[in-house]
Amino acid sequence: RITIKDALVSLETEGLIYREERRGWYVSPERICYNPLSRSHFHQMIREQHRIAATQLISVRSEMAAGDYAKALDIEQMTPIHIIER
């Protein structure tokens, strides 16, 4: 015998609904179809799905590349770099 809670948990597992603590269950928004291997631009792909992609600028700073940054970017240490967090 299936209970309502079992049914809700099953729907949540399938991604059809989601739960908010002390607020209830809600229908999940339609998932975005995104293939990272596609040559299409991400924002264009989102627009084609009638959605709006947005980013939020958190911080921008300039510093000299040292240690891990210089190694990851394959540049000389103390090369000026710009770090953008979004």
Contacts in CASP RR format, 6 or more apart in sequence:
PFRMAT RR
TARGET T0000
AUTHOR 0000-0000-0000
METHOD contacts of the structure
MODEL  1
RITIKDALVSLETEGLIYREERRGWYVSPERICYNPLSRSHFHQMIREQH
RIAATQLISVRSEMAAGDYAKALDIEQMTPIHIIER
8 17 0 8 1.000
8 19 0 8 1.000
8 25 0 8 1.000
11 17 0 8 1.000
12 18 0 8 1.000
12 19 0 8 1.000
12 25 0 8 1.000
15 28 0 8 1.000
16 27 0 8 1.000
16 28 0 8 1.000
17 25 0 8 1.000
17 26 0 8 1.000
17 27 0 8 1.000
17 28 0 8 1.000
18 25 0 8 1.000
18 26 0 8 1.000
18 28 0 8 1.000
19 25 0 8 1.000
19 26 0 8 1.000
20 26 0 8 1.000
32 46 0 8 1.000
32 49 0 8 1.000
32 51 0 8 1.000
33 45 0 8 1.000
33 49 0 8 1.000
34 42 0 8 1.000
34 45 0 8 1.000
34 46 0 8 1.000
38 45 0 8 1.000
42 53 0 8 1.000
43 53 0 8 1.000
46 52 0 8 1.000
46 53 0 8 1.000
47 53 0 8 1.000
55 86 0 8 1.000
56 86 0 8 1.000
57 84 0 8 1.000
57 85 0 8 1.000
57 86 0 8 1.000
58 85 0 8 1.000
58 86 0 8 1.000
59 83 0 8 1.000
59 84 0 8 1.000
59 85 0 8 1.000
60 82 0 8 1.000
60 83 0 8 1.000
60 84 0 8 1.000
60 85 0 8 1.000
61 82 0 8 1.000
61 83 0 8 1.000
62 80 0 8 1.000
62 81 0 8 1.000
62 82 0 8 1.000
62 83 0 8 1.000
63 80 0 8 1.000
63 81 0 8 1.000
63 83 0 8 1.000
64 77 0 8 1.000
64 78 0 8 1.000
64 79 0 8 1.000
64 80 0 8 1.000
64 81 0 8 1.000
65 73 0 8 1.000
65 75 0 8 1.000
65 76 0 8 1.000
65 77 0 8 1.000
65 78 0 8 1.000
65 79 0 8 1.000
65 80 0 8 1.000
65 81 0 8 1.000
66 77 0 8 1.000
66 78 0 8 1.000
67 77 0 8 1.000
69 81 0 8 1.000
70 76 0 8 1.000
70 77 0 8 1.000
70 78 0 8 1.000
70 79 0 8 1.000
73 81 0 8 1.000
75 81 0 8 1.000
END
